[in-house]
């Protein structure tokens, strides 16, 4: 299955800057069978785990998170960049290569003890996913796993998430 899905991911050299090989998932998302297969692979991994909420990271994580939440019959919670959420929120900063960024979540999005699955399109360095997992635990949620459509293994993002079950549908070395 991974090979079939891998063939649906477009490689874009030099984006967003020279020396980067960008893995574009829009070509997979527009393929109905491929998209369904990817969501199925993610859902199959966590079906029966009592997931109450799928937490998804802006922006491409939203595309996966909503579909996955429907498949798992649970709620969906967006994690957003600062200044996008209208009600009371918690914020978590994280390190970038040159500087910091942050993500936010509504304080009432997850009840204490709820089992949560974190979903994003890509695991690279792990900073965003770790910040999102930290938000979930700060409000009392239990991170059951961190699931990604693609993982860039060479960037070692998994090491920041070592206390969680990490699953990726497609791996690139």
N, C-alpha and C positions, 0 to 999 in steps of 0.2 A: 504494500500500500504506500509506504513512504516514497518509493521510487515514482509511482504514478503521480503523487501530489507534488513531488520535487519538480517534475517536468512541467507543472503548471505555474511555478514561481519564475518570474522574469528576472534575469540578471541585468543590472544597469551599471556598467563601468563608469567611474568618475562622478558618481552622484552620492552625496551632495557636494563632494569635492574630489579632486584628483587623488587617485590611490585607493579609493573606496570602491568596493563592489557591492552595490545596493541590492538586496533581495526584495523585490517588489511583489507583494502578495495580491495586488489588485487583479492580476491575471488569474489567480486561483479563485478569488472571491466571485469573479464574474462567471465562472464555470459552475453551473448548478450542481452537477454530480460531484465535482471536486470539493466544493464548499460543504456539501452535505457529508461527504466522506471525512473531511477534516473535523467537522463538529461531532460526527459520530465517534471518531477516534478519541477525542477529548472526553466526550460523555461516557463512553465505555470504560475509560480508566477510573472514573469517579462515581459511576452509578452504584447505588447501594451504600454510599458513604454518609448519607444523612446530611447532604449539603443544604443549608438553609438559604445561602446567598452566594451568588457569583459576583465577585468584585472585579471590575474590569478597568483598565488604565487607558486614559485618553491617548490617542484618538482611535487608532486601529483596534485596540482591545475592545472598544465598544461594539465593533462589528461582530466579533467572536462571542463576547460576553452575553449579549442579548439572545443570540441564537442558542447558546449553550444553556442559559438559564431556562429557556422554554423546554429544551430537551431534558433537563434535570428536574423540571417542575419546581423551580424555586425562584426567589426574587433576584433582582440584579441591582448592583450598587456601582455608580460611577466614581472613579477617582479622577480628579481634574487638576489642571494647572491652577495656580493661585488666581483668585479674583473671578472665578467662573460660577461658583456655587452661591445661591442666594440666602441660605439660612445658616444657623450656627454650625461651625466646622472646626475640625482639627487639621493641623498642618504638619508636614514632616519634610525637613530639608534633607538633601543628599548631595554627595560630591559628583561633580562632572570632571572631565579631564582638565578643564581650565575654569574653575569656579564652582558655584553651587546652583541648585534649582530646588523646587519644592513641589509637593503634591498635596491635595486637600480632599477631605471627605466630610460629609455631613455627620455631626455628632450622633444623630438619631438613626443612622443608616443600618446599624448592626446592634442587635441586643446582646447583652452579656451572655457568653456561653454559646452563641450561635456558631455553627460549623460553616466555614467560609472557604470557597475555592477562589484563588486569585488567578486571573487570566489576562494574558497580553499576547500580542502578535509575535513578539520577538524577545528573546533573552540574549543580551549582549554582555555588558559589563555587570549587570545585576543591580545597579544603583536604584533605578526606578522601582523595580519589583521589591527590593528590600524595604524601601521607603513605604510602599503600599502595604506590605505585610506588617510593618511597624505601626501604621495607622490602625489596621484591623485589631492588633493586639492591644493597642492603647485604649480602645473603646470597649475592650473585653471580649472580642471575637476570638475564635479558635481557627487558625489557618490550617486547613486539612491538607492543602497542596497548592503548588504553584504550577500552572499549566501554560504552555506556550505553543504556538503553531510552529515557530522556528527557533532553534537554538544555535548560536554561533559558538561552538565549544572552545575554540581557540582564545576567546576573550574571557573565559573562566568566570562568567557571571554566576554560575551554579555555586561557586564557593561562598558567595555572600548569603546564599539561601540554604546552607548546609543543614539547618535544623528542620527543614521542610521536605516533604515529598516533592520532587521536581520532575515534571514530565514534559517532553516536547515531542511533537508529531514528526517533525523533520529536523535532522541534525546536519550541520555543516561543520567540518573540522576547521 
